[in-house]
């Protein structure tokens, strides 16, 4: 919605005020490539605004190239299902690239947790959220390569009192994409365990405060999480 609003404004003003076209010059990927500015650090809120207003407007521009605002109106009845489709409009406009469907064995994971731990809600970071995870950790130079090729993800939290851990399962389009994520994710400061599986590019990352779990407990949790069921490329079933 924000992207369409920006594009409508640009279309209305660009003849008399050509500079408005520069509002979409820098998308999230462009921002990550700029030299660091200590006076204006990249933050989640700043990147979110860029994503909504610049990348969103770029997405609308690509739709317009297909069939004008008729294509834009049609998209409101067939919304993008991932931030990846906004950042890479060809994955929406051309061959539709739907996120891989990741089903966790919640009973098995709950059984693998130490006594007193309770499962929380599941969430999805998406490509944009993955970028933010690295930016927030100060790994701006890794964020773009580490998130490119995102196939799907699910994040499951568990808690015991104030203590929390998260289990992050992600899939990747290619082994190269998975390798770049694997290299970067191990640099996050709160990673307790990270394991890449190569038969179909997949990564399981367990994050939390050091010392929460023993090595054996982490292995049991990894093994339980490994029992997930993934539908790769669901649109091609």
ROLO-826664 format. One record per atom (N, C-alpha, C): y, x negated, z. Coordinates in pm, whole numbers, padded with zeros to 5 digits, always signed. Each point is the difference from the previous one (the first is absolute). Layout:
! ROLO-826664
YXZ
...
***
This chain:
! ROLO-826664
-00119-00083+00000
+00119+00083+00000
+00125-00087+00000
+00002-00104+00089
+00115-00089+00003
+00018-00070-00133
-00113-00042-00060
+00007-00069-00129
+00060+00087-00108
-00040+00129-00003
+00056+00089-00100
+00149+00022+00024
+00039+00014+00127
+00141+00021+00032
+00085-00118-00047
-00050-00121+00024
+00073-00120-00045
+00010-00002-00151
-00111+00031-00069
+00002-00006-00145
+00092+00106-00060
+00002+00119+00057
+00092+00105-00047
+00144-00047+00014
+00031-00063+00113
+00135-00051+00021
+00034-00108-00102
-00095-00091-00025
+00024-00106-00099
+00026+00061-00137
-00083+00096-00039
+00017+00063-00131
+00136+00067-00012
+00048+00058+00110
+00127+00072-00004
+00120-00093-00005
-00013-00119+00058
+00116-00088+00015
+00000-00122-00090
-00114-00033-00061
-00013-00130-00065
+00098-00021-00115
+00037+00104-00072
+00093-00017-00111
+00138-00042+00048
+00046+00058+00109
+00133-00031+00051
-00002-00113+00102
-00112-00018+00066
-00012-00105+00102
-00130-00076-00023
-00003-00087-00100
-00125-00069-00037
-00066-00076+00114
+00081-00039+00099
-00056-00081+00109
-00104+00076+00082
-00001+00134-00007
-00097+00074+00081
-00144-00029-00043
-00016-00044-00125
-00135-00032-00048
-00062-00115+00078
+00085-00082+00063
-00051-00115+00074
-00061+00041+00135
+00011+00128+00034
-00058+00046+00126
-00151-00020+00004
-00062-00004-00117
-00145-00017-00005
-00041-00140-00045
+00096-00093+00003
-00030-00135-00048
-00105-00068+00087
+00007+00023+00131
-00091-00068+00092
-00095+00101+00065
-00127-00013-00036
-00104+00076+00067
-00060-00084+00112
-00103+00051+00063
-00063-00071+00110
-00050-00138-00045
-00067-00005-00114
-00050-00128-00049
+00110-00100-00026
+00113+00047-00053
+00114-00088-00026
+00058-00052+00131
+00010+00087+00100
+00055-00040+00129
-00084-00110+00064
-00131+00010-00016
-00088-00100+00060
+00015-00135-00067
+00049-00001-00124
+00017-00125-00072
+00134-00066+00020
+00092+00066+00071
+00133-00057+00023
-00004-00104+00112
+00092-00098-00003
+00007-00096+00111
+00028+00073+00132
-00054-00052+00107
+00020+00062+00131
+00147+00000+00038
+00046+00109+00058
+00138+00013+00046
-00002+00031+00150
+00031-00101+00084
-00006+00021+00146
+00091+00114+00047
+00108+00024-00074
+00094+00106+00039
-00050+00139-00040
-00100+00003-00087
-00051+00129-00047
-00151-00010-00017
-00072-00014+00110
-00145-00018-00010
-00069+00124-00054
-00113-00023-00065
-00080+00113-00047
-00067+00067+00119
+00016+00128+00011
-00061+00078+00107
-00070+00120-00062
-00083+00068+00081
-00069+00118-00049
+00100+00104-00048
+00105+00025+00077
+00095+00105-00038
+00074-00036-00129
+00032-00128-00016
+00070-00041-00122
-00091+00012-00122
-00124-00048+00014
-00094+00011-00111
-00032+00146-00032
-00005+00082+00103
-00027+00142-00021
+00110+00064-00085
+00124-00035+00028
+00111+00054-00080
-00009-00046-00145
-00032-00129-00017
-00013-00053-00136
-00113+00072-00073
-00112+00021+00069
-00114+00067-00060
+00036+00143-00042
+00062+00074+00089
+00033+00140-00030
+00103+00011-00111
+00108-00077+00012
+00114+00023-00089
-00004-00083-00128
-00052-00122+00006
-00004-00083-00120
-00133+00014-00073
-00110-00028+00070
-00131+00015-00066
-00026+00145-00036
+00047+00092+00084
-00015+00142-00032
+00074+00037-00128
+00123-00050-00014
+00077+00028-00121
-00063-00067-00122
-00053-00120+00018
-00068-00067-00112
-00120+00082-00046
-00073+00056+00096
-00114+00084-00033
+00045+00120-00084
+00110+00061+00040
+00054+00114-00074
+00043-00043-00140
+00059-00119-00011
+00040-00051-00131
-00120-00011-00093
-00111-00050+00053
-00121-00014-00081
-00054+00137-00042
+00008+00098+00088
-00041+00135-00038
+00089+00054-00111
+00129-00024+00010
+00094+00048-00102
-00031-00058-00137
-00048-00124-00002
-00034-00064-00127
-00116+00072-00069
-00080+00071+00077
-00115+00072-00056
+00045+00131-00065
+00077+00080+00075
+00039+00132-00053
+00124+00053+00072
+00097-00087+00025
+00123+00044+00064
-00025+00061+00137
+00092+00087+00041
-00014+00062+00132
-00113+00102+00006
-00055+00036-00115
-00119+00086+00001
-00116-00072+00070
-00013-00130-00029
-00106-00079+00065
+00028-00016+00148
+00127-00012+00036
+00037-00011+00142
-00035+00129+00073
+00037+00113-00058
-00030+00129+00063
-00151+00020+00014
-00074-00042-00101
-00146+00015+00005
-00060-00081+00114
+00059-00117+00027
-00053-00087+00105
+00010+00064+00138
+00095+00092+00019
+00011+00066+00130
-00119+00091+00027
-00073+00037-00104
-00122+00077+00018
-00124-00087-00002
+00018-00129-00019
-00111-00096-00007
+00050-00131+00059
+00026+00002+00129
+00070-00110+00066
-00082-00129+00003
+00067-00115-00001
-00071-00126+00022
-00072+00005+00134
-00117-00061+00005
-00080+00007+00123
+00003-00131+00079
+00073-00099-00049
+00008-00127+00071
+00132-00068-00032
+00042-00088+00091
+00120-00080-00027
-00026-00095-00117
-00125-00037-00022
-00036-00085-00114
+00043+00065-00131
-00016+00131-00012
+00036+00068-00124
+00151+00003-00021
+00077-00004+00108
+00146-00008-00012
+00041-00141-00040
-00058-00099+00064
+00035-00139-00028
-00047-00044-00138
-00110+00058-00047
-00056-00034-00131
-00020+00131-00076
+00104+00046-00065
-00002+00134-00060
-00109+00019-00104
-00046-00111-00062
-00107+00012-00099
-00129+00053+00064
-00015-00019+00131
-00120+00047+00069
+00006+00150+00028
+00114+00060-00033
+00013+00146+00005
+00012+00057-00139
+00081-00064-00085
+00032+00056-00132
-00111-00026-00100
-00055-00121+00000
-00105-00035-00096
-00135+00044+00058
-00093-00091+00011
-00129+00035+00060
+00018+00016+00150
-00023+00118+00053
+00025+00030+00141
-00089-00085+00089
+00063-00072+00091
-00072-00087+00093
+00008+00061+00139
-00104+00073+00040
-00004+00061+00132
-00052-00099+00103
+00044+00011+00124
-00049-00091+00104
-00150+00016+00023
-00066-00111+00029
-00140+00008+00040
-00011+00084+00128
-00107+00076+00011
-00021+00086+00116
-00090-00073+00101
+00053-00026+00118
-00071-00076+00102
-00036+00092+00116
-00129+00020+00021
-00047+00083+00110
-00062-00086+00109
+00057+00002+00118
-00050-00081+00111
-00107+00074+00079
-00093-00075+00054
-00101+00056+00091
+00061+00003+00140
+00072+00107+00030
+00074+00007+00126
-00092+00000+00121
-00116+00063-00012
-00095+00001+00112
-00050-00141+00027
-00036-00071-00106
-00049-00136+00016
+00106-00093+00056
+00124+00015-00046
+00109-00084+00050
+00027+00030+00147
+00000+00128+00035
+00023+00038+00141
-00109-00059+00089
-00125+00002-00047
-00111-00055+00078
+00012-00151+00015
+00061-00066-00099
+00012-00146+00003
+00113-00048+00089
+00093+00088+00032
+00112-00039+00086
-00048-00020+00144
+00061-00093+00072
-00034-00016+00142
+00030+00127+00079
-00059+00011+00116
+00017+00120+00083
+00148+00023+00033
+00040+00124-00008
+00138+00035+00036
+00095+00006-00118
-00043-00049-00115
+00086+00004-00119
-00019+00132-00074
+00110+00054-00050
-00004+00126-00072
+00064-00015-00137
-00061+00066-00099
+00055-00004-00135
+00125+00086-00009
+00095-00045-00083
+00120+00076-00027
-00004+00059-00141
+00117+00012-00059
+00011+00062-00131
-00020-00103-00112
-00037+00050-00116
-00007-00083-00120
+00131+00014-00078
+00035-00107-00069
+00120+00001-00083
-00026-00086-00123
+00094+00001-00092
-00008-00084-00120
+00133-00072-00016
-00004-00132-00017
+00123-00076-00023
+00045+00011-00145
-00094-00003-00093
+00038-00004-00141
+00054-00136-00038
+00035-00015-00126
+00054-00130-00044
+00134-00028+00068
+00084+00101+00012
+00130-00020+00063
-00015-00036+00147
-00086+00070+00070
-00021-00032+00140
-00060-00137+00021
-00084-00043-00094
-00058-00134+00007
+00109-00105-00015
+00091+00023-00093
+00115-00090-00015
+00075-00012+00132
+00026+00113+00062
+00078+00002+00124
-00071-00076+00112
-00133+00009+00007
-00074-00072+00103
+00029-00150-00007
+00005-00053-00121
+00025-00143-00015
+00147-00034+00020
+00089+00085-00047
+00143-00023+00020
+00033+00000+00149
-00053+00097+00073
+00027+00009+00144
-00051-00122+00075
-00103-00065-00054
-00055-00119+00064
+00071-00128-00046
+00104+00015-00081
+00074-00116-00049
-00065-00069-00118
-00099+00065-00062
-00072-00059-00113
+00050+00060-00131
+00133-00003-00018
+00062+00061-00118
-00054-00064-00127
-00020-00131+00003
-00046-00071-00120
-00143+00036-00038
-00075+00059+00091
-00139+00039-00027
-00014+00148-00035
+00101+00079+00033
-00014+00146-00001
-00036+00056-00136
+00064-00048-00105
-00021+00059-00132
-00140-00029-00053
-00040-00127+00003
-00132-00037-00050
-00110+00061+00086
+00024+00010+00131
-00102+00052+00091
-00023+00150-00017
+00098+00071-00052
-00013+00146-00014
-00033+00044-00142
+00025-00087-00096
-00026+00036-00140
-00150+00015-00024
-00038+00102-00073
-00141+00025-00024
-00064+00085+00107
+00083+00060+00086
-00051+00090+00104
-00083+00110-00065
-00118+00026+00058
-00085+00105-00053
-00005+00122+00089
+00009-00023+00129
-00001+00108+00099
-00009-00062+00138
+00035+00076+00102
-00019-00051+00135
-00003+00114+00101
-00053-00031+00115
+00004+00091+00114
+00018-00085+00125
+00083+00048+00091
+00025-00070+00126
-00040+00093+00114
-00087-00048+00085
-00049+00078+00115
+00040-00072+00128
+00062+00071+00092
+00039-00061+00127
-00098+00039+00110
-00006-00085+00101
-00077+00028+00121
+00081-00050+00118
-00013+00065+00113
+00081-00038+00116
-00079+00015+00130
+00047-00076+00098
-00050+00010+00137
+00120-00024+00090
+00053+00107+00056
+00125-00013+00074
+00111-00044-00094
+00068-00109+00035
+00108-00052-00083
-00050-00093-00111
-00125-00043+00010
-00055-00093-00099
-00036+00074-00128
+00028-00063-00112
-00029+00063-00129
-00055-00102-00098
-00089+00047-00086
-00046-00080-00114
+00005+00090-00123
+00004-00063-00114
-00008+00076-00125
-00106-00062-00089
-00068+00086-00072
-00101-00041-00097
+00053+00038-00137
+00020-00098-00084
+00065+00019-00130
-00102-00034-00109
-00043+00100-00073
-00095-00019-00110
+00076+00020-00131
-00009-00098-00088
+00072+00010-00127
-00091-00038-00115
+00027+00057-00117
-00073-00034-00122
+00100-00051-00103
-00053-00075-00097
+00087-00072-00093
-00053+00012-00142
+00093-00005-00095
-00038+00020-00140
-00088-00113-00053
+00030-00123+00041
-00075-00116-00050
-00029-00097+00114
-00091-00092-00025
-00031-00103+00099
+00122-00088+00026
+00080-00023-00102
+00123-00081+00016
+00097+00070+00094
+00018+00131-00019
+00089+00076+00088
-00049-00007+00145
-00131+00017+00017
-00058-00005+00135
+00019-00137+00062
-00013-00104-00080
+00016-00136+00050
+00142-00027+00047
+00099+00052-00073
+00139-00020+00039
+00032+00075+00129
-00056+00119+00014
+00018+00074+00125
-00069-00072+00114
-00121-00047-00022
-00078-00069+00103
+00075-00123+00050
+00057-00075-00093
+00074-00121+00037
+00121+00033+00086
+00070+00108-00036
+00123+00035+00071
-00027+00069+00133
-00100+00089+00004
-00020+00081+00120
-00040-00086+00119
-00064-00112-00025
-00040-00088+00109
+00119-00067+00067
+00117+00009-00064
+00121-00057+00058
+00072+00097+00092
-00040+00127+00000
+00061+00096+00091
-00033-00040+00144
+00096+00007+00090
-00019-00057+00134
-00099+00074+00089
-00032+00125-00031
-00085+00079+00090
-00139+00026-00055
-00043-00079-00098
-00132+00022-00059
-00108-00060+00090
-00090+00085+00045
-00112-00044+00083
-00120-00039-00085
-00018+00069-00112
-00112-00027-00090
+00035+00052-00138
-00032-00079-00101
+00023+00043-00139
-00119-00044-00083
-00056+00094-00075
-00118-00030-00081
+00014+00061-00138
-00018-00084-00102
+00005+00046-00139
-00143+00016-00050
-00023+00109-00074
-00130+00026-00060
+00018+00002-00151
-00077-00082-00069
+00027-00025-00141
-00076+00089-00097
-00106+00070+00045
-00079+00076-00096
+00085+00108-00068
+00085+00067+00073
+00111+00078-00053
+00117-00039+00088
+00110-00045-00059
+00109-00056+00081
+00041+00091+00115
-00029-00044+00121
+00027+00079+00120
+00031-00096+00115
+00088+00042+00090
+00035-00082+00115
+00003+00087+00125
-00054-00053+00108
+00009+00066+00130
+00077-00093+00093
+00106+00053+00059
+00086-00078+00088
+00011+00074+00134
-00026-00070+00108
+00016+00056+00135
+00117-00071+00065
+00096+00079+00047
+00124-00057+00054
+00024+00049+00143
+00057-00088+00081
+00033+00036+00137
+00039-00124+00079
+00021+00018+00129
+00035-00113+00086
-00121-00091+00019
+00022-00131+00002
-00111-00093+00023
-00071+00029+00132
-00131-00015-00001
-00077+00015+00123
-00045+00140+00032
+00035+00097-00083
-00042+00138+00028
-00151+00016-00012
-00059-00065-00101
-00143+00012-00025
-00062-00139-00005
-00127-00007+00037
-00075-00124-00017
-00041-00015-00147
-00051-00116-00035
-00046-00022-00137
-00112+00096-00036
-00092+00022+00094
-00109+00094-00026
+00052+00142-00021
+00095+00041+00081
+00056+00135-00013
+00072+00017-00134
+00070-00104-00043
+00066+00006-00131
-00103+00011-00112
-00110-00074+00014
-00105+00006-00103
-00062+00140-00005
-00026+00060+00116
-00058+00135+00002
+00096+00099-00066
+00128-00018+00028
+00099+00091-00059
+00009-00020-00151
-00007-00127-00042
+00001-00029-00144
-00122+00062-00068
-00117-00017+00061
-00123+00054-00060
+00006+00152-00010
+00056+00066+00102
+00010+00146-00004
+00099+00045-00107
+00110-00073-00012
+00100+00034-00102
-00056-00023-00140
-00088-00098-00011
-00059-00034-00130
-00085+00115-00054
-00038+00094+00085
-00082+00113-00045
+00083+00108-00068
+00117-00037-00046
+00086+00099-00068
-00060+00042-00134
+00049+00110-00049
-00040+00048-00132
+00126+00006-00086
-00003-00073-00111
+00118-00011-00085
-00031+00056-00139
+00088+00084-00046
-00006+00047-00139
+00107-00078-00076
-00045-00092-00083
+00093-00079-00080
+00039+00079-00126
+00125-00014-00038
+00050+00065-00123
-00042+00147-00005
+00043+00081+00097
-00050+00139+00008
+00028+00084-00124
+00106-00032-00074
+00030+00080-00119
-00101-00022-00112
-00083-00105+00014
-00097-00031-00104
-00140+00050+00035
-00013+00074+00110
-00132+00050+00039
-00053+00098-00103
***
